[in-house]
Amino acid sequence: MVVYPSSGEGQGVVVDGGGGALGVAAEGDRSDVRVPEVAWHATAPPSGTWLRVTDTGAGRIEIWSTGFDLLGEASVGLNPDRQGVLRAQSLPPAGGIRLRYRGPDDLFPPKPDTTR
């Protein structure tokens, strides 16, 4: 599954706060995105653990401990040219992660222009 903001593409992302709504929770220059499916390489870290995220290209990210131990992977279509700071937190119980982004509205790739 590749995760995109809700725009009719892919599965969408789940807004924190429950209710099953699709989209990105944004406040000012901050975005929280829940990624429910993570392929952990071993036991998932405890809930609330801060994590690092790197792009591997082709709509995938790698998830690392703060000490740079590779912990898992997920399919997320992020903008490789984003300008802000991206970090993540593990979710209970061995669920996914919450991406925490601070920066301009450029976490996801621009939507294609369909007005032509």
C-alpha angles and dihedrals in degrees: 000000000000114000120221133163112274105279102121092278123116120328100315125228127272119244115230113248099063129251093116093257117159122230142061123298105226133177117179107307095348131091131186117197124182115216105193099185118064125161101220115200090213135351112339114251118256117280113278096024112148114237140185123234129204130182117241095183130246093070097304134119133194120221119216138183117246086260090056099254109150107242106167152321139243139186108246126148102222128171106256089203096055115140102207137079119274125197134152143215127207118244129216136288099020084296122137134290137272113230110216113199129182118187142064121331093278106103091114128044115269114270115251116259105251097173095095 
